[in-house]
Amino acid sequence: MQRGPAPQVMVLNPNSKRETGRKAQLANIRAGKEVADLIRTCLGPRAMLKMLIDNMGGILMTNDGHSILREVDINHPAARTIIQLSRAQDEEVGDGTTSVIVLAGEILAVAQPLLERNLHPTIINSAYQRALTDALEFCKTFARPVDVTNEAEMYKIIRTTLSTKFAARWMDQMCRMALQAVLRVAGPQSQCPQAGFAVTRREIDLKRYAKVEKIPGGEIEQCEVLDGVMFSKDIVHPAMRRRIENPRVVLLDSAIEYKKAESATNVILSKEEDFATLLKQEEEEIKAMVDHILAVHPDVVVTEKGLSDLAAHFFVKAGVTAIRRLRKTDNNRIARATGATIVNRTEELKDADVGTGCGLFEVKKIGDEYFTYFVHCREPKACSIILRGASKDVLNEIERNLQDAMYVARNVVLEPRLLPGGGATEMAVATYLGKRAATIQGTSQWPYQAVAQAFEVIPRTLAENCGVNVIRCITQLRAKHHESSEKGELVPWGLDGLTGNIVDMRSQEIWEPMAVKIQTFKSAIESACLLLRIDDIVSGVKKSDKDKSGPSRNDEDMTNPGDE
């Protein structure tokens, strides 16, 4: 009996859009290449700027890869995945955001001819992971240690990052500020017994404890890193002192005012004396709270909540300066800088909670605003970075450049090993992987060799941005590395980003933190492997019933229990 063709079954919604197999893989590769081409000209000292204009007419001019990709509106899902690399790179090490995108785009691009030869993505990914492991092992042998206590050597490392930025005009000042901020925020090394063996960790939380304060006006030369903290607040009462040397600081996260009832309360007064009694009770409550604070003999009281006029009156009579409604983050920085402990209840305040590490408390007026300073701290574990400049655009670009410089210094302090810059590391890795590819048997040799070719994209991009003959320059650089490899030497030949000449990076003092390079290689190859494993893209996926219908009645009852 002859059977007819099998009936077609519609599984997906007809309105959904689907790409499968080779078509989906090639679409992801094209998306990665497009994103890489977008910021390829932003790499190196001869980098070009991008001007981005939003819907409201706002303008952003920068060559920072992360800032550019953060502002660009991207629709393709694979391109969004590539852009997330930049964000992860920025959060982890704070530098190399452009390099990781360019390298990831090239690693995807070299996989295209392999897919066209019908090589399975699993084989490609396996070879990519093997190449990544070999590259990381080679980097450990290629790295050199660095003395983090040598300021001159640290300045040379930070200069490598700032040389491609807008702030290069004020190179020495920015290097000094970046290193000062990192060393002031750096905590002591601590043991980690949970690991089961001797491991030392050091906390350097720049986002939380190194606050950048941008004040338009003045000159770039007036930028500085304080040995303490500063924030935009004024004192509560004009009769309070604005300058105190060696102050005793008390920090609170509770209000110094009469506590109102949390629910609606009605008070019925039968005679006029009852109202006076009510006011007297409020005054006695506030007086008791103030007395608890004055018992530890403070000079400055800072609270995150409100402070009543009556409490301010008592503080003025006692000669105590008070500041109210401070941000939680600023209060934490003051605690780190002065050695104070943030207290929740005034009756629990002890003498050990008072901060005595500050050398000077001062309130200054800059422009139209008042700023409070806690400076000259003996052991500040937090700092404020003051940026002055002509306009907000200049200050924003200086801040982005300084953040990169601080993260470079932080990475070197945490991992004191360096790799040569100028594309020398990438070309050395490419040479090493190219030799190892000849020893691999089977079809895995092709993708392994492709990774070696992909690493050459960094020096090739540097040569393109310099305007030199790219083919001749890369050929000479490749020959230099092959020659030194044959002799058993590891000479860091790279490109001078300004002239395009092939030079020894040791003579040019161009080095990059090993942590940045390692993170760049890991992120680029692992994200490429993730995208190459995608063989089906379905758009138009339905939302869940809860998202489509909105919150249910039960949810509304739970979220608003007191509405009815």
C-alpha positions as CSV (number, residue, x, y, z in Angstrom):
1,M,0.0,0.0,0.0
2,Q,1.5,3.3,-1.0
3,R,1.5,6.1,1.6
4,G,1.0,9.7,0.8
5,P,3.2,12.6,2.1
6,A,3.1,13.2,5.8
7,P,0.7,16.1,6.8
8,Q,2.3,19.3,7.9
9,V,1.8,20.2,11.5
10,M,2.0,23.9,12.6
11,V,3.7,23.9,15.9
12,L,4.7,27.6,16.2
13,N,2.5,30.6,15.8
14,P,2.3,31.6,12.1
15,N,3.2,35.2,13.2
16,S,6.5,34.1,14.8
17,K,9.7,34.5,12.9
18,R,12.3,31.7,12.8
19,E,15.8,31.2,11.5
20,T,17.4,27.8,11.8
21,G,20.7,26.0,11.0
22,R,23.4,27.6,9.0
23,K,21.3,30.7,8.4
24,A,21.0,31.5,12.1
25,Q,24.8,30.9,12.7
26,L,25.8,33.1,9.8
27,A,23.4,35.8,11.0
28,N,25.0,35.8,14.5
29,I,28.5,36.0,12.9
30,R,27.5,39.0,10.8
31,A,26.0,40.7,13.9
32,G,29.2,40.2,15.8
33,K,31.3,41.6,12.9
34,E,29.1,44.6,12.6
35,V,29.4,45.5,16.2
36,A,33.2,45.0,16.1
37,D,33.5,47.2,13.0
38,L,31.5,49.9,14.8
39,I,34.2,50.6,17.3
40,R,37.3,49.2,15.5
41,T,38.6,52.7,14.9
42,C,38.5,53.5,18.6
43,L,41.5,51.3,19.4
44,G,44.9,52.7,20.1
45,P,46.5,56.1,20.5
46,R,45.4,57.2,17.1
47,A,41.8,56.3,17.9
48,M,39.0,58.3,16.3
49,L,36.1,59.8,18.2
50,K,32.4,58.9,17.8
51,M,29.6,61.4,18.1
52,L,26.3,60.0,19.3
53,I,23.1,62.0,19.2
54,D,20.1,60.8,21.1
55,N,16.4,61.5,20.4
56,M,16.4,64.5,22.7
57,G,19.4,66.1,20.9
58,G,21.9,65.2,23.6
59,I,25.5,64.8,22.2
60,L,28.1,62.3,23.4
61,M,31.7,62.5,22.0
62,T,34.0,59.8,23.2
63,N,36.3,57.0,22.0
64,D,35.5,54.7,25.0
65,G,34.1,51.5,23.6
66,H,31.9,50.8,26.6
67,S,30.3,54.3,26.5
68,I,29.6,54.0,22.8
69,L,28.0,50.6,22.9
70,R,26.0,51.6,26.0
71,E,24.3,54.4,24.1
72,V,23.8,52.7,20.7
73,D,20.3,51.2,20.1
74,I,20.8,47.6,18.9
75,N,18.0,45.2,17.9
76,H,19.8,42.0,16.9
77,P,19.9,39.6,19.9
78,A,23.4,38.3,19.0
79,A,24.7,41.8,18.8
80,R,23.2,42.6,22.2
81,T,25.1,39.5,23.6
82,I,28.3,40.9,22.2
83,I,27.6,44.3,23.7
84,Q,27.2,42.7,27.1
85,L,30.8,41.6,26.8
86,S,31.8,45.2,27.1
87,R,29.7,45.7,30.2
88,A,31.1,42.6,31.8
89,Q,34.7,43.6,30.9
90,D,34.1,47.1,32.4
91,E,32.6,45.8,35.6
92,E,35.3,43.1,36.1
93,V,38.6,44.9,35.2
94,G,37.5,48.4,34.0
95,D,39.7,48.4,30.8
96,G,39.9,46.6,27.5
97,T,36.3,47.2,26.5
98,T,37.2,47.9,22.9
99,S,39.7,45.1,22.6
100,V,37.3,42.4,23.8
101,I,34.6,43.4,21.2
102,V,37.1,43.6,18.3
103,L,38.6,40.2,19.3
104,A,35.2,38.5,19.7
105,G,34.1,39.8,16.3
106,E,37.2,38.4,14.6
107,I,36.9,35.0,16.4
108,L,33.4,34.8,15.1
109,A,34.5,35.9,11.6
110,V,37.2,33.2,11.3
111,A,34.5,30.5,12.1
112,Q,32.5,31.4,9.0
113,P,34.7,29.5,6.5
114,L,34.8,26.5,8.8
115,L,31.0,26.3,9.0
116,E,30.9,26.6,5.2
117,R,33.1,23.5,5.0
118,N,30.4,21.7,7.1
119,L,32.5,21.5,10.2
120,H,30.3,20.9,13.2
121,P,30.1,23.8,15.8
122,T,30.9,21.4,18.6
123,I,34.3,20.6,17.1
124,I,34.9,24.3,16.6
125,N,34.0,25.1,20.2
126,S,36.2,22.3,21.5
127,A,39.2,23.6,19.5
128,Y,38.5,27.2,20.6
129,Q,38.4,26.1,24.3
130,R,41.7,24.2,23.9
131,A,43.3,27.2,22.2
132,L,42.1,29.5,25.1
133,T,43.7,27.2,27.7
134,D,47.0,27.1,25.8
135,A,46.9,30.9,25.3
136,L,46.4,31.5,29.1
137,E,49.2,29.2,30.0
138,F,51.5,31.0,27.5
139,C,50.5,34.4,29.0
140,K,51.7,33.3,32.4
141,T,55.2,32.5,31.0
142,F,55.2,35.7,29.0
143,A,54.3,38.0,31.9
144,R,56.7,39.8,34.2
145,P,56.3,40.8,37.8
146,V,56.0,44.4,38.9
147,D,56.8,46.2,42.2
148,V,53.6,48.0,43.2
149,T,55.5,50.1,45.7
150,N,57.6,51.8,43.0
151,E,55.6,54.9,42.0
152,A,57.6,55.6,38.8
153,E,57.0,52.1,37.5
154,M,53.3,52.3,38.3
155,Y,53.0,55.6,36.5
156,K,54.5,54.1,33.4
157,I,51.8,51.4,33.4
158,I,49.0,53.8,33.9
159,R,50.3,56.0,31.1
160,T,49.7,53.2,28.6
161,T,46.0,53.4,29.3
162,L,45.7,57.2,29.3
163,S,47.8,57.7,26.1
164,T,44.8,56.9,24.0
165,K,42.4,59.1,25.9
166,F,41.3,62.7,26.0
167,A,43.1,63.2,29.4
168,A,46.5,62.5,27.8
169,R,47.2,66.2,27.9
170,W,47.3,66.0,31.7
171,M,49.0,62.7,31.8
172,D,51.2,63.1,34.9
173,Q,48.4,64.6,37.0
174,M,45.9,61.9,36.1
175,C,48.4,59.1,36.8
176,R,49.2,60.5,40.2
177,M,45.5,60.9,41.0
178,A,44.6,57.4,39.9
179,L,47.4,55.8,42.0
180,Q,46.5,57.9,45.0
181,A,42.8,57.0,44.8
182,V,43.6,53.2,44.6
183,L,46.1,53.2,47.4
184,R,43.8,55.1,49.7
185,V,40.8,52.8,49.1
186,A,42.9,49.6,49.3
187,G,42.3,47.7,52.4
188,P,44.8,45.4,54.1
189,Q,45.4,41.9,52.9
190,S,43.3,39.4,54.7
191,Q,43.3,35.6,55.0
192,C,40.5,33.5,53.5
193,P,40.1,30.4,55.7
194,Q,37.1,29.3,53.8
195,A,39.2,28.3,50.8
196,G,40.9,25.5,52.8
197,F,44.4,26.8,52.2
198,A,46.4,30.0,52.7
199,V,44.8,32.6,50.4
200,T,45.3,36.4,50.8
201,R,42.6,38.7,49.5
202,R,42.6,42.5,49.2
203,E,39.5,44.6,48.9
204,I,39.7,47.6,46.5
205,D,36.1,48.8,46.0
206,L,36.5,51.9,43.8
207,K,32.8,52.2,43.0
208,R,31.7,52.4,46.6
209,Y,34.6,54.2,48.3
210,A,36.2,56.4,45.6
211,K,33.5,59.0,44.8
212,V,34.0,61.4,41.9
213,E,32.6,64.9,42.5
214,K,32.4,67.0,39.3
215,I,32.3,70.8,39.9
216,P,32.0,72.8,36.7
217,G,34.4,75.8,36.6
218,G,38.0,76.2,37.4
219,E,40.8,74.4,35.5
220,I,41.9,70.8,35.0
221,E,45.0,71.5,37.1
222,Q,42.8,72.0,40.1
223,C,41.6,68.4,40.2
224,E,42.8,66.5,43.3
225,V,42.3,63.4,45.4
226,L,41.4,64.2,49.0
227,D,42.8,62.3,51.9
228,G,39.2,62.0,53.1
229,V,35.7,62.6,51.8
230,M,33.6,65.5,50.5
231,F,29.9,65.9,49.7
232,S,27.5,68.6,48.8
233,K,25.8,69.5,52.2
234,D,25.6,72.5,54.5
235,I,25.3,72.7,58.3
236,V,21.8,72.8,59.8
237,H,22.1,76.1,61.7
238,P,24.2,79.2,60.7
239,A,25.5,79.6,64.3
240,M,27.3,76.2,64.2
241,R,31.0,76.0,63.6
242,R,32.2,75.6,60.0
243,R,35.8,74.6,60.8
244,I,36.9,72.1,63.4
245,E,40.3,70.6,63.8
246,N,40.6,67.0,65.0
247,P,36.8,66.6,65.4
248,R,35.0,63.8,67.2
249,V,32.5,62.5,64.7
250,V,29.2,60.7,65.5
251,L,27.3,59.0,62.6
252,L,23.6,58.1,62.9
253,D,21.1,56.5,60.6
254,S,18.1,57.5,62.7
255,A,16.1,60.7,63.0
256,I,16.7,63.2,65.8
257,E,13.2,64.4,66.1
258,Y,10.0,63.4,67.8
259,K,8.7,60.0,66.6
260,K,5.3,60.3,65.0
261,A,2.8,57.5,65.3
262,E,3.0,55.1,62.4
263,S,-0.8,54.9,62.1
264,A,-3.4,57.6,62.2
265,T,-3.8,58.8,65.8
266,N,-6.4,61.2,67.2
267,V,-5.6,63.3,70.3
268,I,-8.5,65.0,72.1
269,L,-7.5,67.8,74.4
270,S,-10.0,68.8,77.1
271,K,-8.3,71.9,78.3
272,E,-5.5,74.3,77.2
273,E,-2.9,72.9,79.6
274,D,-3.0,69.6,77.9
275,F,-1.6,71.1,74.7
276,A,1.3,72.5,76.7
277,T,1.9,69.1,78.3
278,L,2.0,67.5,74.8
279,L,4.6,69.9,73.6
280,K,6.6,69.4,76.7
281,Q,6.6,65.6,76.2
282,E,8.0,66.1,72.7
283,E,10.7,68.5,74.0
284,E,11.7,66.0,76.7
285,E,11.9,63.2,74.1
286,I,14.2,65.2,71.9
287,K,16.2,66.5,74.8
288,A,16.8,62.9,76.0
289,M,18.0,61.9,72.5
290,V,20.4,64.9,72.3
291,D,21.7,64.2,75.8
292,H,22.6,60.6,74.8
293,I,24.6,62.0,71.9
294,L,26.3,64.8,74.0
295,A,27.4,62.2,76.5
296,V,30.2,61.1,74.2
297,H,31.3,64.7,73.6
298,P,31.0,64.9,69.8
299,D,32.1,67.9,67.7
300,V,30.2,66.9,64.5
301,V,26.9,64.9,64.3
302,V,25.8,63.5,60.9
303,T,22.5,61.7,60.4
304,E,20.9,60.2,57.4
305,K,17.4,61.2,58.5
306,G,15.7,64.3,59.7
307,L,16.9,66.7,62.5
308,S,14.3,68.9,64.2
309,D,14.8,72.6,64.9
310,L,14.6,72.0,68.6
311,A,17.5,69.4,68.4
312,A,19.5,71.9,66.3
313,H,18.9,74.5,69.1
314,F,20.3,72.1,71.7
315,F,23.3,71.3,69.5
316,V,24.1,75.0,69.0
317,K,24.0,75.6,72.8
318,A,26.4,72.7,73.2
319,G,28.7,73.9,70.5
320,V,28.1,70.9,68.2
321,T,27.9,71.0,64.4
322,A,25.1,68.9,62.8
323,I,24.4,67.8,59.3
324,R,21.2,66.0,58.3
325,R,19.7,63.9,55.4
326,L,23.0,62.6,54.1
327,R,23.0,59.7,51.6
328,K,23.7,56.2,52.9
329,T,26.7,55.8,50.6
330,D,28.3,59.1,51.7
331,N,27.7,58.1,55.4
332,N,29.5,54.8,54.7
333,R,32.5,56.7,53.2
334,I,32.7,59.0,56.3
335,A,32.7,55.9,58.5
336,R,35.6,54.4,56.6
337,A,37.6,57.7,56.5
338,T,37.1,58.7,60.2
339,G,36.9,55.4,61.9
340,A,33.4,56.0,63.2
341,T,30.6,53.5,63.6
342,I,27.1,54.2,62.2
343,V,24.6,53.9,65.1
344,N,20.9,53.3,64.8
345,R,19.7,54.1,68.3
346,T,21.1,57.1,70.2
347,E,20.7,55.4,73.6
348,E,23.1,52.7,72.4
349,L,25.9,55.2,71.5
350,K,29.2,54.4,73.1
351,D,32.5,56.2,73.1
352,A,34.1,53.5,70.9
353,D,31.6,54.5,68.2
354,V,33.0,58.0,67.8
355,G,35.3,58.6,64.9
356,T,38.6,60.3,65.8
357,G,40.6,59.7,62.6
358,C,39.7,63.0,60.9
359,G,42.2,65.9,61.0
360,L,40.0,68.7,59.7
361,F,36.2,69.3,59.3
362,E,35.4,72.3,57.1
363,V,32.5,73.7,55.1
364,K,33.4,75.6,52.0
365,K,31.4,77.5,49.4
366,I,32.3,76.8,45.8
367,G,30.2,78.7,43.3
368,D,26.6,78.7,44.6
369,E,26.8,75.5,46.6
370,Y,28.2,74.5,50.0
371,F,30.5,71.5,50.3
372,T,31.5,69.7,53.5
373,Y,35.0,68.3,53.9
374,F,36.3,65.6,56.2
375,V,40.0,65.7,55.3
376,H,43.5,65.1,56.6
377,C,42.4,61.6,57.8
378,R,45.2,59.5,59.3
379,E,44.1,56.2,57.6
380,P,41.5,57.0,55.0
381,K,40.0,53.9,53.5
382,A,37.8,56.1,51.4
383,C,38.4,59.2,49.3
384,S,36.7,61.8,47.2
385,I,38.1,62.8,43.8
386,I,37.5,66.5,42.9
387,L,37.2,67.2,39.1
388,R,37.2,70.8,37.9
389,G,36.8,71.8,34.3
390,A,35.2,74.2,31.8
391,S,32.0,72.3,31.0
392,K,30.1,69.1,32.0
393,D,31.1,67.4,28.7
394,V,34.8,67.9,29.5
395,L,34.2,66.7,33.1
396,N,32.3,63.6,32.0
397,E,35.1,62.6,29.5
398,I,37.8,63.2,32.2
399,E,35.8,61.0,34.6
400,R,35.6,58.2,32.1
401,N,39.4,58.4,31.4
402,L,40.2,58.5,35.1
403,Q,38.0,55.5,35.9
404,D,40.0,53.5,33.3
405,A,43.3,54.6,34.9
406,M,42.1,53.7,38.4
407,Y,41.0,50.3,37.3
408,V,44.4,49.7,35.7
409,A,46.1,50.6,38.9
410,R,43.7,48.5,40.9
411,N,44.3,45.4,38.7
412,V,48.1,45.8,39.0
413,V,47.8,46.1,42.8
414,L,45.7,42.9,43.0
415,E,47.6,41.0,40.3
416,P,51.2,42.4,40.1
417,R,52.1,41.0,36.7
418,L,52.3,42.7,33.4
419,L,52.1,41.8,29.7
420,P,53.5,43.9,26.9
421,G,51.1,46.2,25.0
422,G,51.0,47.4,21.5
423,G,49.7,44.1,20.1
424,A,52.9,42.3,21.2
425,T,51.0,39.9,23.5
426,E,48.4,39.0,20.9
427,M,51.0,38.4,18.1
428,A,53.1,36.3,20.5
429,V,50.0,34.2,21.3
430,A,49.2,33.9,17.6
431,T,52.7,32.7,16.9
432,Y,52.6,30.2,19.8
433,L,49.2,28.8,18.8
434,G,50.2,28.6,15.1
435,K,53.1,26.3,16.0
436,R,51.0,24.2,18.3
437,A,48.3,23.8,15.6
438,A,50.8,21.8,13.5
439,T,50.9,19.1,16.3
440,I,47.1,18.6,16.5
441,Q,45.6,15.7,14.6
442,G,42.3,15.7,12.8
443,T,39.8,18.4,11.9
444,S,40.4,20.2,15.2
445,Q,43.5,21.7,13.7
446,W,41.6,24.1,11.5
447,P,39.6,25.9,14.2
448,Y,42.7,25.9,16.4
449,Q,44.7,27.6,13.6
450,A,41.8,30.0,13.0
451,V,42.1,31.3,16.7
452,A,45.8,32.0,16.0
453,Q,44.8,34.1,13.0
454,A,42.1,35.9,15.0
455,F,44.6,37.1,17.6
456,E,46.4,39.1,14.9
457,V,43.4,41.4,14.6
458,I,44.6,43.6,17.5
459,P,48.0,44.6,16.0
460,R,46.3,44.8,12.5
461,T,43.7,47.3,13.9
462,L,46.5,49.3,15.5
463,A,48.3,49.5,12.2
464,E,45.1,50.5,10.4
465,N,44.4,53.3,12.8
466,C,48.0,54.6,12.4
467,G,47.6,54.9,8.6
468,V,50.6,52.7,7.7
469,N,50.8,49.8,5.2
470,V,49.0,47.1,7.1
471,I,50.1,44.1,5.1
472,R,53.8,45.1,5.2
473,C,53.7,46.0,8.9
474,I,51.9,42.8,10.0
475,T,54.2,40.6,7.9
476,Q,57.3,42.2,9.4
477,L,55.9,41.9,12.9
478,R,55.0,38.2,12.3
479,A,58.5,37.5,11.0
480,K,60.0,39.2,14.1
481,H,58.1,36.9,16.5
482,H,58.8,33.8,14.4
483,E,62.5,34.7,14.5
484,S,62.6,35.2,18.2
485,S,60.6,32.0,18.8
486,E,63.0,30.0,16.7
487,K,65.8,31.2,18.9
488,G,63.9,30.3,22.1
489,E,63.5,33.9,23.2
490,L,60.4,35.9,24.1
491,V,61.0,39.3,22.7
492,P,57.9,41.5,23.0
493,W,57.9,43.0,19.5
494,G,54.9,45.3,19.0
495,L,53.6,48.4,17.2
496,D,54.2,51.9,18.3
497,G,50.6,53.2,18.3
498,L,51.7,56.7,17.3
499,T,54.1,56.0,14.4
500,G,53.3,52.4,13.4
501,N,56.9,51.3,13.7
502,I,57.8,47.9,15.1
503,V,59.6,48.3,18.4
504,D,60.5,46.4,21.5
505,M,57.8,47.1,24.1
506,R,60.4,46.9,26.8
507,S,62.3,49.9,25.4
508,Q,59.0,51.9,25.0
509,E,57.8,50.9,28.5
510,I,54.3,49.9,27.2
511,W,52.8,47.4,29.5
512,E,49.3,46.3,30.4
513,P,47.9,44.5,33.4
514,M,47.8,40.7,33.0
515,A,44.3,40.6,34.6
516,V,43.0,42.8,31.7
517,K,44.5,40.6,29.0
518,I,43.3,37.3,30.6
519,Q,39.8,38.6,31.0
520,T,39.8,39.9,27.4
521,F,40.8,36.5,26.0
522,K,38.4,34.6,28.2
523,S,35.4,36.8,27.4
524,A,36.0,37.0,23.7
525,I,36.4,33.2,23.1
526,E,33.7,32.0,25.5
527,S,31.1,34.4,24.1
528,A,32.0,33.3,20.5
529,C,31.6,29.7,21.5
530,L,28.2,30.5,23.0
531,L,27.0,32.2,19.8
532,L,28.3,29.5,17.6
533,R,26.2,26.9,19.4
534,I,23.0,28.7,18.5
535,D,21.2,26.9,15.6
536,D,17.7,28.3,16.0
537,I,16.4,31.8,16.5
538,V,12.7,32.2,17.2
539,S,11.2,35.7,17.6
540,G,7.6,36.5,18.6
541,V,7.7,34.2,21.6
542,K,4.5,34.8,23.7
543,K,4.7,36.3,27.1
544,S,3.6,34.6,30.2
545,D,-0.1,34.9,31.2
546,K,0.9,37.0,34.2
547,D,2.8,39.5,32.1
548,K,0.0,39.6,29.5
549,S,-3.0,40.0,31.8
550,G,-1.3,42.1,34.5
551,P,-1.4,41.4,38.2
552,S,-4.2,39.3,39.5
553,R,-6.7,40.2,42.2
554,N,-4.8,38.2,44.7
555,D,-1.6,40.0,43.9
556,E,-3.3,43.3,44.3
557,D,-4.7,42.3,47.7
558,M,-1.2,41.2,48.8
559,T,0.6,44.4,47.6
560,N,-2.0,46.8,48.9
561,P,-3.4,45.2,52.1
562,G,-4.6,48.5,53.6
563,D,-6.3,50.1,50.6
564,E,-9.8,48.9,51.5
